[in-house]
Amino acid sequence: MSTLVQDLKFGLRMLAKNPGFTAVAVLTLALGISGNAAMFSIVNALILRPLPYAQPDRLVRVTDYYPKGALVALQQESRTLDIAGFTTESEFNLTGQGEAIRLVGSTVSANLFSVLGVETELGRTFRAGEDQPGQDRLVILSHALWMGKFDGDPHILGRVIRIDDVDRQVVGVLPPDFGFPSPRVRFWMPLHLDPGNTFDFWNTGFMPVLGRLRPGAALQQARNEIRPRISHIIPLFPYTMAANWNADATVIPLQQDLIVDVRGKLIVLQCAIGLVLLIACANVSSLLLSRAAVRQKEMALRAALGASRGRMVRQLLTESVVLALMGGAFGLTVSWGALSILRLALPVNTPGWPKVAIDWQVLIFVAGVALLAGTISGLAPALTASRHDLAGVIKTSGRRSAGTAGVRLRGALIAGEVALAVLLAVSAGLLIRSLWLLMDVDPGFHSERILTVRVSPNPTLCEQRSACVALYDELLRRARGITGISEAAAINAIPLGGQLPAVPAELEGHPVVPSESVAPMLWAGAVTPGYFELMHIPVLRGRPFSDAVAEKSEGIVWVSAATARRYWPGEDPLGKHLRVVWDTGWRTVVGVVGDVHQFDLANRSPNWIGGTIYMPYAQSLGSDGKQPTAMTLLVRTASSPGEIAGRIRELVNNVNPNVPVSEVRTMDAVVAASASQPRSMMWLFLCFAGAALVLAAIGTYGVVSYTTTQRTFEIGVRVALGASRGNILRLIIRQSLELAFAGVGMGVVMALALSRMLSGYLYGITAQDPITFMAVAGLLISMALLAGYFPARRATKVDPLVALRYE
């Protein structure tokens, strides 16, 4: 310990004597450590930290989705699992508590909280049987809703609140840190498990299922059990179900399932940030090598006085570790800003998201990373500085005694930096090109000057189709009368809005074969007259939708061009028929409209969506077999969106004060939001690549500048023998280019091998896009030319007389 304290004191004195060197090294390491600290805080919260439930390692997820009837059957038949079901995120109206509001809620089986092992902050959870008809008029509030809407009322238990026009009694309030299945959920209600309602029990509400391993049961036993249980459930369906339905279902740990959507992105980001840290370590190592060459005489004198090589290595490593700890401390302060940037790349509804923070675990991680970075960056310089020709060093001043080993090592480090910088720059370039192509995509509609407003009446209001049709007719009629609004229409799910109102349908010429396949799923838009014109969606064939269609008139439908090509290739789609499987009548195709990117800009819809149809609102059906209640009003206006939004809110309140208004945004904002995830990934990699390029440029400049100084005597001799300024310039720049070409060559090979990890985030290009690779190679070579130019220019001004006396 006394030796360690001595080394620390001496190391601090040496660093204080060289403030420029210390500042550069500390800032370099802080750059690499801050990003890794921020990334670790995310990985720790989402992956490493156990779920906040009792015995979280016993919690599992049964993959795929199941209707209520299948959930009950699994609960009754499983011998290895206690099984519970839940809906992920559904929207409900809370009325009778002041202004009507739209909230995210979840319906759950009565045993969900007992399976999770969660206790309430106030009251109780649901009891067995409270998801049965007549016993399910209950609700449990989140802590945020209790404190926000109900002001933390201590007498909330037993209070009756109205959700979607149903009175429910509050029986509990959950703790602040509970956010299952999503942090956005504000209350939980029991599932309505009614076997007598066959349609609701078996046809709708397919949901995820989780379970807890029973005492003595192992994960593999549950996996072996689940598929035979599913095969027993298939005959229970009241309609023919495909024999391979959920045939690939298995059981996985719940924590693995919760982060499955972001796991790949976390891995990619962690690798990228790790590369920045490696580049920082290589840069600091190069700085330490240069400093070690200057200190060779000091090391020789220490050796002459009896210091062992191990003692000198320990001293030099102590200095590099002190540097790294200082960089870690500074990096930790920067990591809060880095964390706010990284958070943009992940969905805010990711489970565990509220727990992402810089905490004591991150402090321990930063300390460990700093120690590791200090050791990695200092080991090679320490070993190099402690190995020398004692007599040779003492005889010379040290200017030309550094030898070639240190120079070669520094060159190798810088070439490695350039290679890693190429890898990050290629990744950033691919994402930039991908986003450029993505933003140039024609979404199939015009978004300019369109304001969208979500209107969500209670389901009971629309038990009679005519009531909801009359409501929206009146809203649209009044909206068209507002000054500044030129057009108005409504749809159940706007393009790029993230909603998937899918229905299974049978199409003429494509009958569903029992036991072999299921009906294709179609994106089902419910629209009012004028929608296609307002959105500038072209009607390619058939008649436009400009007049109201009565509920009782012949069923009609419009299909997208891609849907017509897929199901009726080479045929005239007009006059063809299709039928939603739970509908009684067939609908006639009366028009073909242009293709629209409904899901996102990169894909028109997920792979399991087979096409797109549009139904008149009066005849529409949703995924629950009922007419959609919530609709989005779209108005085209040249006025201020804020002013128009306020007038529409007032309009809706005047028509029906119990109808909440939400999701007020422009269509331009919707389009921009659909590209937010690829845009955030692009900016992150651009930051990583920018940091890597700056570090590589500094490292290249440092090596060339140092070796140029070491070659002052040689340059003087060359000039004295007649070398021109051009000869000297080429000599020095060639060294810089050699480092760049070596690094670019290695980097291109690495990028070709590893950039495929980004394939899932690219649009319109491949991970081996030649334009991106050539652009990055050109950028790095230009950077090397610039880094070598300034030392070369300085070398051309060397006075031969001064250089020949240079020692």
C-alpha positions in Angstrom: 0.0 0.0 0.0 2.8 2.4 0.8 4.3 1.8 -2.7 0.9 2.3 -4.3 0.4 5.6 -2.4 3.9 6.7 -3.5 3.1 5.8 -7.1 -0.2 7.7 -7.0 1.5 10.8 -5.7 4.3 10.7 -8.2 1.8 9.9 -11.0 -0.3 12.9 -10.1 2.7 15.2 -10.0 3.8 14.0 -13.5 0.3 14.6 -14.9 0.1 18.0 -13.3 3.5 18.9 -14.9 2.0 18.1 -18.4 -1.5 19.7 -18.3 -1.9 19.6 -22.1 -1.1 15.9 -22.4 -3.3 15.2 -19.3 -6.3 17.2 -20.7 -6.2 15.5 -24.1 -5.9 12.0 -22.6 -8.7 12.6 -20.0 -11.1 14.1 -22.6 -10.4 11.2 -25.0 -11.2 8.6 -22.4 -14.2 10.5 -21.1 -15.6 10.5 -24.7 -15.4 6.7 -24.8 -16.5 6.0 -21.2 -19.5 8.4 -21.1 -21.3 6.6 -23.9 -20.6 3.2 -22.4 -21.9 4.4 -19.0 -25.1 5.6 -20.6 -25.5 2.4 -22.6 -24.9 0.2 -19.5 -27.6 2.1 -17.6 -30.1 1.0 -20.3 -28.8 -2.6 -20.6 -28.8 -2.9 -16.8 -32.4 -1.7 -16.5 -33.8 -3.8 -19.4 -31.7 -6.9 -19.3 -29.5 -7.4 -16.3 -31.7 -6.2 -13.5 -34.2 -8.9 -12.4 -37.9 -8.2 -13.0 -39.5 -6.5 -9.9 -41.7 -9.5 -9.2 -41.4 -12.4 -6.8 -39.0 -15.1 -8.0 -38.7 -13.5 -11.4 -36.6 -16.4 -12.8 -39.8 -18.6 -12.5 -41.8 -16.3 -14.8 -42.2 -17.3 -18.4 -44.0 -16.3 -21.6 -45.9 -18.7 -23.8 -45.2 -17.5 -27.3 -47.9 -16.6 -29.8 -51.4 -15.2 -29.1 -54.5 -16.9 -27.8 -58.3 -16.1 -27.6 -60.0 -16.1 -24.2 -61.3 -19.7 -24.8 -57.7 -21.0 -25.4 -56.5 -19.1 -22.3 -59.1 -20.8 -20.1 -58.2 -24.2 -21.6 -54.5 -23.7 -21.0 -55.2 -22.7 -17.4 -57.2 -25.8 -16.9 -54.9 -28.3 -18.6 -51.4 -27.1 -17.8 -49.6 -29.2 -15.2 -46.3 -27.2 -15.1 -47.6 -23.6 -15.3 -49.9 -21.2 -13.5 -51.1 -19.3 -16.6 -52.5 -15.8 -16.9 -53.5 -13.7 -19.9 -53.5 -9.9 -20.5 -54.0 -7.4 -23.3 -51.0 -5.2 -24.1 -52.3 -1.7 -24.6 -56.0 -0.8 -25.2 -57.6 2.6 -25.0 -60.6 3.4 -22.9 -62.7 6.5 -22.0 -62.7 7.8 -18.4 -65.8 10.0 -17.9 -67.6 11.5 -15.0 -64.4 12.9 -13.5 -64.4 16.3 -15.1 -63.3 16.4 -18.7 -63.6 13.1 -20.5 -60.1 11.7 -21.2 -58.7 8.8 -23.2 -56.4 6.5 -21.3 -54.4 3.3 -21.9 -55.6 0.3 -19.9 -55.1 -3.5 -19.8 -57.7 -6.2 -19.3 -56.2 -9.2 -17.4 -57.2 -12.5 -16.1 -58.0 -12.4 -12.4 -54.9 -14.3 -11.4 -52.4 -12.1 -13.3 -51.2 -10.3 -10.2 -50.9 -13.4 -8.1 -48.9 -15.1 -10.9 -46.6 -12.1 -11.1 -46.4 -11.9 -7.3 -47.4 -8.3 -7.1 -48.9 -6.6 -4.0 -50.9 -3.4 -4.1 -50.0 -0.1 -2.5 -53.7 0.3 -1.4 -56.4 -2.3 -1.4 -56.2 -5.6 -3.1 -55.7 -7.3 -6.4 -58.4 -9.3 -8.2 -59.6 -12.5 -6.7 -60.3 -15.9 -8.3 -63.5 -15.7 -10.3 -63.6 -11.9 -10.7 -63.1 -12.3 -14.4 -66.4 -14.0 -14.7 -69.7 -12.3 -15.9 -71.4 -10.4 -13.2 -68.2 -10.2 -11.0 -65.9 -8.3 -13.3 -67.1 -4.7 -12.8 -63.8 -3.8 -11.0 -60.7 -1.8 -11.7 -57.2 -1.3 -10.2 -55.5 2.0 -10.7 -51.9 2.8 -11.4 -50.1 5.1 -8.9 -49.8 7.8 -11.5 -53.5 7.8 -12.3 -54.4 7.8 -8.6 -52.1 10.7 -7.9 -52.9 12.7 -11.0 -56.6 12.4 -11.8 -57.8 11.6 -8.2 -55.3 13.7 -6.3 -54.1 10.7 -4.2 -57.5 10.4 -2.6 -56.9 8.1 0.5 -60.6 7.1 0.3 -60.4 5.9 -3.4 -61.1 2.3 -2.5 -64.7 1.4 -3.1 -65.2 4.5 -5.2 -67.1 3.9 -8.5 -65.7 5.3 -11.7 -67.0 5.2 -15.2 -64.9 3.5 -17.9 -66.3 3.2 -21.4 -69.8 3.8 -20.0 -69.4 0.9 -17.5 -69.4 1.7 -13.7 -66.5 -0.1 -12.0 -65.4 -0.2 -8.4 -61.9 0.7 -7.5 -60.4 -2.2 -5.4 -56.7 -1.3 -5.4 -53.8 1.0 -6.3 -50.6 -0.5 -7.5 -47.1 0.7 -6.5 -45.3 3.5 -8.4 -42.8 1.1 -10.0 -45.3 -1.3 -11.5 -45.8 -0.8 -15.2 -46.8 -4.1 -16.7 -47.3 -4.8 -19.6 -46.2 -1.3 -20.5 -45.3 1.9 -18.6 -48.2 3.6 -20.5 -50.9 1.5 -18.8 -53.0 3.5 -16.3 -55.4 0.9 -15.0 -56.3 -2.8 -15.1 -59.7 -4.4 -15.5 -60.7 -8.1 -15.4 -61.1 -10.0 -18.6 -64.8 -10.8 -19.3 -64.6 -14.6 -19.7 -68.0 -15.6 -20.9 -68.1 -19.0 -22.6 -71.7 -18.3 -23.6 -70.6 -15.4 -25.9 -68.9 -17.7 -28.4 -67.8 -14.9 -30.7 -66.1 -12.9 -28.0 -64.7 -16.1 -26.3 -63.1 -17.6 -29.4 -63.0 -15.1 -32.3 -61.6 -11.8 -30.8 -59.1 -10.5 -28.4 -56.2 -12.8 -29.1 -53.7 -12.0 -26.4 -50.3 -12.8 -25.0 -50.0 -15.4 -22.2 -47.6 -15.7 -19.4 -47.1 -18.2 -16.6 -45.2 -19.1 -13.5 -43.4 -22.4 -13.2 -45.1 -24.5 -10.5 -42.9 -25.9 -7.7 -40.7 -28.6 -9.0 -41.4 -27.8 -12.6 -38.5 -26.9 -15.0 -38.5 -24.7 -18.1 -37.9 -27.6 -20.4 -40.8 -29.5 -18.9 -43.1 -26.6 -19.7 -41.7 -26.5 -23.2 -42.4 -30.2 -23.7 -45.9 -29.7 -22.4 -47.1 -26.7 -24.3 -47.4 -28.0 -27.9 -49.5 -31.1 -27.0 -51.8 -28.8 -25.0 -52.3 -26.5 -28.0 -53.1 -29.5 -30.2 -55.9 -30.4 -27.7 -57.2 -26.8 -27.9 -57.6 -26.6 -31.7 -60.7 -28.9 -31.8 -62.4 -26.6 -29.2 -62.7 -23.7 -31.6 -66.2 -23.2 -32.9 -64.9 -22.9 -36.4 -62.3 -24.8 -38.4 -58.8 -23.8 -37.2 -55.7 -24.7 -39.2 -54.0 -27.8 -37.9 -50.7 -25.9 -37.6 -52.1 -23.1 -35.6 -49.4 -21.9 -33.1 -47.4 -25.1 -33.9 -44.1 -23.3 -33.2 -45.3 -22.1 -29.7 -42.8 -22.5 -26.9 -42.0 -21.2 -23.5 -39.3 -18.6 -22.9 -38.2 -16.6 -19.8 -40.5 -13.5 -19.4 -37.6 -11.1 -19.2 -36.3 -12.3 -22.5 -39.7 -11.8 -24.1 -40.1 -8.3 -22.7 -37.0 -7.0 -24.5 -37.3 -9.1 -27.6 -38.2 -6.1 -29.7 -35.2 -4.0 -28.6 -32.6 -6.7 -27.9 -31.1 -6.5 -31.4 -30.9 -2.7 -31.3 -29.3 -2.8 -27.9 -26.6 -5.2 -29.1 -25.8 -3.0 -32.2 -25.6 0.1 -30.1 -23.5 -1.5 -27.4 -21.0 -2.8 -30.1 -20.8 0.7 -31.6 -20.1 2.4 -28.3 -17.6 -0.3 -27.4 -15.7 0.5 -30.6 -15.6 4.2 -29.7 -14.0 3.2 -26.3 -11.5 1.0 -28.1 -10.5 3.8 -30.4 -10.1 6.1 -27.3 -7.9 3.6 -25.6 -5.8 3.2 -28.7 -5.4 7.0 -29.0 -4.4 7.3 -25.3 -2.0 4.4 -25.7 -0.4 6.2 -28.7 -0.1 9.3 -26.6 1.5 7.4 -23.7 3.9 5.7 -26.2 5.1 9.1 -27.4 5.4 10.3 -23.8 7.3 7.1 -22.8 9.8 7.7 -25.6 10.5 11.2 -24.1 10.9 9.6 -20.7 13.4 6.9 -21.7 16.3 8.7 -20.0 14.3 8.9 -16.8 13.5 5.2 -17.0 17.2 4.4 -17.7 18.3 6.4 -14.7 15.7 4.5 -12.5 17.1 1.2 -13.8 20.7 2.3 -13.1 19.6 3.1 -9.5 18.3 -0.4 -9.1 14.6 -0.2 -10.1 13.3 -3.5 -11.5 11.4 -3.6 -14.8 8.3 -4.7 -12.9 8.5 -1.7 -10.6 8.7 0.7 -13.5 5.8 -1.0 -15.3 3.7 -0.7 -12.2 4.6 3.0 -11.9 3.6 3.7 -15.5 0.4 1.6 -15.3 -0.5 3.6 -12.1 -0.2 6.8 -14.1 -2.4 5.5 -17.0 -5.0 4.2 -14.5 -5.1 7.5 -12.8 -5.7 9.1 -16.2 -8.5 6.7 -16.9 -10.1 7.3 -13.5 -10.1 11.0 -14.2 -11.5 10.3 -17.6 -14.2 8.1 -16.0 -15.1 10.8 -13.5 -15.5 13.4 -16.3 -17.2 10.9 -18.5 -19.8 10.1 -15.8 -20.9 13.7 -15.8 -21.3 13.6 -19.6 -23.2 10.3 -19.5 -26.4 12.0 -18.4 -26.5 13.9 -21.7 -25.4 10.8 -23.6 -28.3 8.9 -21.9 -30.9 11.4 -23.1 -29.6 10.9 -26.6 -29.6 7.1 -26.4 -33.1 7.0 -25.1 -34.3 8.5 -28.4 -33.4 5.2 -30.2 -35.7 3.0 -28.1 -39.5 3.0 -27.7 -40.7 4.7 -24.6 -43.2 1.9 -23.9 -40.4 -0.6 -23.4 -40.9 -2.5 -20.1 -38.4 -1.3 -17.5 -37.9 2.0 -19.3 -38.8 4.2 -16.2 -35.9 2.5 -14.3 -33.2 3.6 -16.7 -31.0 5.9 -14.8 -27.4 6.7 -13.8 -27.3 4.9 -10.4 -24.7 3.2 -8.1 -24.5 0.2 -10.4 -23.5 2.5 -13.2 -20.8 4.1 -10.9 -19.3 0.6 -10.3 -19.4 -0.1 -14.0 -17.7 3.2 -14.8 -15.0 2.4 -12.2 -14.4 -1.0 -13.7 -14.3 0.3 -17.3 -11.9 3.1 -16.3 -9.6 0.5 -14.6 -9.8 -1.7 -17.7 -9.3 1.2 -20.1 -6.3 2.5 -18.1 -4.7 -1.0 -18.1 -5.3 -1.6 -21.8 -4.1 1.9 -22.9 -1.1 1.9 -20.5 0.2 -1.7 -20.7 2.0 -1.5 -24.1 3.6 1.9 -23.4 4.7 0.7 -19.9 6.3 -2.5 -21.3 8.0 -0.5 -24.1 9.3 2.2 -21.9 10.7 -0.3 -19.4 12.7 -2.2 -22.1 15.7 -0.4 -23.5 19.5 -0.4 -24.0 20.6 1.2 -20.8 24.1 2.2 -22.0 22.8 3.5 -25.3 20.2 5.7 -23.6 22.6 7.1 -21.1 25.1 8.0 -23.8 22.6 10.0 -25.9 20.1 12.7 -25.1 17.3 10.5 -26.2 16.2 12.4 -29.2 17.1 9.7 -31.6 17.2 6.7 -29.3 13.6 5.8 -29.4 14.2 3.1 -32.0 11.7 1.8 -34.5 9.7 -0.6 -32.2 7.7 2.2 -30.5 7.1 3.9 -33.9 5.8 0.7 -35.4 3.6 0.0 -32.4 2.1 3.6 -32.6 1.6 3.1 -36.3 -0.2 -0.2 -35.7 -2.5 1.4 -33.1 -3.4 4.3 -35.4 -4.1 1.9 -38.3 -6.4 0.0 -35.9 -8.1 3.2 -35.0 -8.7 4.0 -38.6 -10.1 0.5 -39.2 -12.6 0.9 -36.4 -13.4 4.4 -37.6 -14.1 3.0 -41.0 -16.5 0.4 -39.5 -18.4 3.1 -37.6 -18.4 5.5 -40.6 -19.6 2.8 -43.0 -22.5 2.1 -40.5 -23.4 5.7 -40.2 -23.1 6.1 -44.0 -25.5 3.2 -44.6 -28.0 4.6 -42.2 -27.8 8.1 -43.7 -28.3 6.7 -47.2 -31.1 4.5 -45.9 -32.9 7.4 -44.2 -32.4 9.6 -47.3 -34.1 6.9 -49.5 -36.8 6.4 -46.8 -37.7 10.1 -46.7 -37.9 10.1 -50.5 -40.6 7.4 -50.4 -44.0 8.3 -51.7 -46.3 7.3 -48.9 -49.2 7.2 -51.3 -51.0 10.3 -50.0 -50.4 14.0 -49.5 -49.8 15.1 -45.9 -49.6 18.9 -46.4 -52.0 21.1 -44.4 -53.8 18.1 -42.9 -54.7 18.1 -39.2 -55.8 14.9 -37.5 -57.9 14.6 -34.3 -58.8 11.4 -32.6 -62.5 11.2 -31.5 -63.4 8.3 -29.2 -67.1 7.9 -28.2 -68.0 5.2 -25.7 -68.8 1.8 -27.2 -72.3 1.9 -25.8 -73.0 5.0 -28.0 -72.4 2.9 -31.1 -74.5 -0.2 -30.1 -76.8 1.2 -32.8 -74.8 1.8 -36.0 -77.0 4.7 -36.9 -76.1 6.6 -33.7 -72.3 6.6 -34.5 -72.9 7.3 -38.2 -75.1 10.3 -37.2 -72.4 11.5 -34.7 -69.7 11.5 -37.3 -71.9 13.0 -40.0 -72.7 15.8 -37.6 -69.1 16.4 -36.6 -67.9 16.4 -40.2 -70.8 18.7 -41.3 -69.9 21.2 -38.5 -66.2 20.9 -39.2 -66.6 21.9 -42.8 -68.4 25.0 -41.6 -65.3 26.2 -39.6 -63.5 29.1 -41.3 -60.2 27.8 -42.6 -61.2 24.2 -43.2 -61.7 23.3 -46.8 -62.2 19.5 -46.6 -63.0 17.0 -43.8 -63.3 13.2 -43.6 -62.7 10.5 -41.1 -61.0 7.1 -40.9 -60.6 4.5 -38.2 -56.8 4.3 -38.5 -54.7 7.0 -40.3 -51.8 5.8 -42.4 -48.5 5.5 -40.5 -50.4 6.0 -37.3 -49.3 2.6 -35.9 -52.8 1.1 -35.8 -53.6 -2.3 -37.5 -57.3 -2.8 -37.8 -57.0 -6.2 -39.4 -59.8 -8.6 -40.2 -59.8 -12.1 -41.7 -61.5 -12.3 -45.0 -62.4 -14.7 -47.7 -61.8 -13.5 -51.3 -63.5 -14.7 -54.5 -61.4 -17.3 -56.2 -59.4 -17.9 -53.0 -61.5 -20.2 -50.7 -60.1 -21.0 -47.3 -59.2 -24.7 -47.2 -60.2 -26.2 -43.8 -57.3 -27.7 -41.8 -54.7 -26.3 -44.2 -54.8 -22.5 -43.9 -56.4 -19.6 -42.2 -58.2 -16.7 -43.9 -55.9 -13.9 -45.1 -55.7 -10.9 -42.8 -56.6 -7.6 -44.5 -56.0 -4.1 -43.2 -59.6 -2.8 -43.0 -60.1 0.9 -43.3 -63.5 2.4 -42.3 -63.8 5.7 -44.2 -66.3 8.4 -44.8 -67.1 10.1 -48.1 -64.3 12.4 -49.3 -61.5 10.6 -47.6 -59.7 9.6 -50.8 -60.0 13.1 -52.2 -58.7 14.8 -49.0 -55.7 12.5 -48.8 -55.1 12.7 -52.6 -55.2 8.9 -52.8 -56.0 8.2 -56.5 -59.0 6.1 -57.5 -57.3 4.0 -60.3 -60.4 2.1 -61.4 -64.1 2.2 -60.5 -66.1 4.8 -58.8 -64.9 7.4 -56.2 -66.3 7.4 -52.7 -68.0 10.8 -52.6 -71.6 10.0 -51.5 -72.9 8.5 -48.2 -73.6 4.8 -48.3 -76.5 3.5 -46.2 -76.0 0.6 -43.7 -78.7 -1.5 -45.4 -77.6 -1.0 -49.0 -75.5 -3.5 -50.9 -72.1 -4.1 -49.3 -69.3 -2.4 -51.2 -65.6 -2.2 -50.7 -62.5 -0.5 -52.3 -59.2 -2.5 -52.5 -55.7 -1.2 -53.0 -53.9 -1.8 -56.3 -51.4 -4.3 -54.6 -54.4 -6.3 -53.2 -56.0 -6.5 -56.6 -52.7 -7.7 -58.2 -52.1 -10.3 -55.5 -55.6 -11.9 -55.5 -56.8 -11.3 -59.0 -53.7 -11.1 -61.2 -54.6 -10.5 -64.8 -58.3 -10.1 -64.0 -60.6 -7.2 -63.6 -61.1 -6.7 -59.9 -64.2 -4.7 -60.3 -67.2 -6.8 -59.5 -65.2 -9.3 -57.5 -66.4 -10.2 -54.1 -65.0 -10.7 -50.6 -66.4 -11.4 -47.2 -65.1 -10.7 -43.7 -65.3 -14.2 -42.1 -67.7 -13.2 -39.3 -69.9 -11.2 -41.7 -73.0 -12.7 -43.2 -72.9 -11.1 -46.7 -70.4 -10.7 -49.4 -69.1 -7.3 -50.5 -68.6 -6.1 -54.0 -65.4 -4.5 -55.1 -66.4 -1.2 -56.7 -63.0 0.5 -56.9 -59.3 0.2 -56.9 -57.2 2.9 -55.1 -53.5 3.7 -55.0 -51.3 1.9 -52.6 -50.6 3.6 -49.3 -48.0 2.9 -46.7 -50.3 2.1 -43.8 -47.8 0.7 -41.3 -44.5 2.5 -41.9 -42.6 4.1 -44.7 -40.3 1.1 -45.2 -43.1 -1.4 -45.4 -46.7 -1.0 -46.4 -47.8 -3.5 -43.7 -46.4 -6.4 -41.7 -45.9 -9.7 -43.5 -49.0 -11.2 -42.0 -51.2 -8.6 -43.6 -52.3 -9.8 -47.0 -53.9 -6.7 -48.4 -55.8 -3.5 -47.8 -59.5 -2.8 -48.1 -61.7 0.3 -47.4 -65.3 0.0 -46.3 -67.9 2.8 -46.0 -68.1 3.7 -42.3 -71.8 2.8 -42.2 -71.0 -0.8 -43.3 -67.7 -1.2 -41.6 -66.5 -4.0 -39.3 -63.5 -4.0 -37.0 -61.3 -6.7 -35.6 -63.9 -7.3 -32.8 -66.7 -7.9 -35.4 -68.3 -4.5 -34.5 -68.4 -1.1 -36.1 -65.3 0.9 -35.1 -66.2 3.5 -32.5 -63.0 5.6 -32.3 -62.3 7.5 -35.5 -59.8 10.1 -36.6 -61.1 13.3 -38.1 -58.9 14.7 -40.9 -59.3 18.3 -42.0 -57.4 20.2 -44.6 -56.7 23.8 -43.4 -54.4 26.7 -44.2 -54.9 28.2 -40.7 -52.9 27.6 -37.6 -53.2 23.9 -36.5 -53.4 25.0 -32.9 -56.3 27.3 -33.5 -58.2 24.7 -35.6 -57.6 22.0 -33.0 -59.1 24.2 -30.3 -62.2 24.8 -32.4 -62.6 21.1 -33.1 -62.3 20.3 -29.4 -65.0 22.9 -28.7 -67.1 21.4 -31.5 -66.9 17.9 -30.2 -67.7 19.0 -26.7 -70.8 20.8 -27.9 -72.0 17.8 -29.8 -71.3 15.3 -26.9 -69.3 16.3 -23.8 -68.6 12.7 -22.9 -66.6 12.1 -26.1 -62.8 12.7 -25.4 -60.5 14.2 -28.0 -56.9 13.0 -28.2 -53.9 12.6 -30.5 -54.1 16.1 -32.1 -51.3 16.3 -34.6 -50.6 17.3 -38.2 -50.2 14.6 -40.8 -46.7 15.9 -41.5 -45.9 15.2 -37.9 -47.3 11.7 -38.3 -45.1 11.1 -41.3 -42.0 12.4 -39.5 -42.7 10.3 -36.5 -42.9 7.2 -38.6 -39.2 7.7 -39.4 -38.2 8.7 -35.9 -36.6 5.4 -35.0 -34.4 5.1 -38.1 -33.6 8.8 -37.8 -32.5 8.4 -34.2 -30.3 5.4 -35.1 -28.7 7.4 -37.9 -27.9 10.3 -35.6 -26.5 8.0 -32.9 -24.2 6.3 -35.4 -23.3 9.7 -36.9 -22.2 10.8 -33.4 -20.2 7.6 -32.9 -18.6 7.9 -36.4 -17.8 11.6 -35.8 -16.1 10.8 -32.5 -14.2 8.0 -34.1 -13.0 10.1 -37.1 -11.9 12.9 -34.8 -9.9 10.5 -32.6 -8.4 8.8 -35.7 -7.5 12.1 -37.2 -5.9 13.3 -34.0 -4.0 10.0 -33.6 -2.8 10.1 -37.2 -1.6 13.6 -36.8 0.1 12.8 -33.5 2.0 9.9 -34.9 3.1 11.7 -38.1 4.0 14.8 -36.1 6.0 12.9 -33.5 7.9 10.8 -36.1 8.6 13.9 -38.1 10.1 15.6 -35.1 12.2 12.4 -34.4 13.4 12.6 -38.1 14.5 16.2 -37.9 18.2 15.2 -38.2 17.4 12.9 -41.2 15.4 15.7 -42.9 18.2 18.1 -42.4 20.6 15.7 -44.1 18.2 15.1 -47.0 17.8 18.9 -47.5 21.6 19.4 -47.3 22.1 16.7 -50.0 19.6 18.5 -52.3 16.2 17.2 -51.5 13.5 19.6 -52.6 10.5 20.8 -50.5 8.3 18.6 -52.7 10.4 15.6 -51.8 10.1 16.2 -48.1 6.4 16.9 -48.4 5.8 13.6 -50.2 8.0 11.7 -47.7 6.0 12.8 -44.7 2.5 12.6 -46.4 3.4 9.1 -47.6 3.7 7.9 -44.0 0.3 9.3 -43.2 -1.2 7.7 -46.3 0.4 4.3 -45.4 -1.4 4.4 -42.0 -4.6 5.4 -43.7 -4.5 2.7 -46.4 -3.6 0.0 -43.9 -6.5 1.1 -41.6 -9.0 1.5 -44.5 -8.1 -1.9 -45.9 -8.7 -3.6 -42.5 -11.8 -1.5 -41.9 -13.4 -2.3 -45.2 -12.9 -6.1 -44.5 -14.4 -5.7 -41.0 -17.3 -3.6 -42.3 -18.1 -6.1 -45.0 -18.3 -8.8 -42.4 -20.1 -7.0 -39.6 -22.3 -4.4 -41.3 -24.9 -7.0 -42.0 -25.9 -6.6 -38.4 -27.5 -3.4 -39.6 -29.5 -5.1 -42.4 -32.8 -4.9 -40.3 -32.4 -1.1 -40.1 -31.7 -0.4 -43.7 -34.1 0.5 -46.5 -33.5 0.5 -50.2 -29.8 -0.5 -50.0 -27.8 -3.5 -48.9 -25.3 -3.7 -46.1 -22.5 -3.9 -48.7 -23.5 -0.7 -50.6 -20.5 0.2 -52.8 -21.2 3.9 -52.9 -21.1 4.1 -49.1 -17.9 2.1 -48.9 -16.1 4.3 -51.5 -17.3 7.5 -49.9 -16.0 6.4 -46.5 -12.7 5.3 -47.9 -12.3 8.6 -49.7 -13.2 10.5 -46.5 -10.6 8.6 -44.4 -7.9 9.0 -47.0 -8.7 12.8 -47.3 -8.5 13.0 -43.5 -5.1 11.2 -43.6 -3.8 13.7 -46.2 -4.9 16.6 -44.0 -3.4 15.0 -40.9 -0.1 14.5 -42.7 0.0 17.9 -44.5 0.7 20.1 -41.5 3.7 18.1 -40.1 4.9 17.8 -43.7 4.6 21.5 -44.2 6.5 22.2 -41.0 9.2 19.7 -42.1 9.8 21.6 -45.4 10.7 24.7 -43.4 13.5 22.9 -41.5 16.9 24.8 -41.6 19.6 22.2 -42.5 22.2 23.9 -40.3 19.8 23.8 -37.3 18.7 20.2 -38.1 22.3 18.9 -38.3 22.9 20.1 -34.8 19.5 18.7 -33.6 19.9 16.2 -30.8 
